[in-house]
Amino acid sequence: MSKASKHIRELLPDFSPEVAIILGSGLGGFAELVENATKISYRDLKGFPQAGVAGHAGQLICGTIGKTKIIVAQGRAHFYEHGDATVMDPVIKCFKQLGCHTLIVTNAAGGLNTDYNPGSVMIINDHINFSATSPLIGKEGNERFVGMADAYDPTIRERLMTIAEYENLDAYEGVYMWFTGPHFETPAEIRMAKMLGAEAVGMSTVPEVILARFYGMKVAGLSNITNLGAGLSDESLSHEHTMAMAGKGAKKIATILKAYLTEGAL
């Protein structure tokens, strides 16, 4: 067990989380829904990366929502901060060691389907790793050859979509494409992404999903569509714009996840 996992166990000896959640840009407010919450700074956890982007607080929130014990990562470190796809490995490994059977990843993303407006939610059903790298490079043994078919658990996806439809929320399923960033994509790259079958693009999520599958966890992913990709609208893209537009979709994601966790996670 890692030093980070041991530290959390010492602080919360009776806490056995079932679901881990990583909150993306503009989604940190979800942590306010956690009941009986205990906050632990990444700085106090050996091996945890420091989140260096606005909108990422850099702390864990341990507690419950409804019937489900959860641990929430309020912020993540990105590949573009370190040039290292393994940067979130200590975090995902810690979640697994604490007993989490499921990882839910969220992000802010650019939409490629012009039928959906900014503020909509995309439940990820697959991804395209356009980075040409993997967080499993350097791992040893046959376990590193991880199958990625149905990496986003079909049963959980169905539950999330059912909740979204019941709540009459603007949500759809689609493919997420990972670009390393930190620069935004060019209009030509967005056209290419559409041709390859992507419906949203972003700068995170895929490394955590690969790591979670490596550690034997089920995965679900939700994208908060904050804007259309470059060349699909007249908007000028920036991180400030992403944060400004994140609120509407973040509320929808919070509604979906609260209902899912309250019912009892699969």
Buried (B, 14 or more C-beta within 10 A) or exposed (E): EBEBBEBBBEEBEEBEBBBBBBBBBBBBBBBEBBEEBBBBEBEEBEBBBBBEBEBBBBBBBBBBBBEBBBBBBBBBBBBBBEEBBBBBBBBBBBBBBBBBBBBBBBBBBBBBBEEBEBBBBBBBBBBBBBBEBBBBEEBEEEEEEBEEEBBBBEEBBEBBBEBBEEEEBBBBBBBBBBBBBEEBBEEEBBBBBBEEEBBBBBBBBBBBBBBBBBBEBBBBBBBBBBBBBBEBBEBEBEBEBBBEBBBBBBBBBBBBBBBBBBEEBB
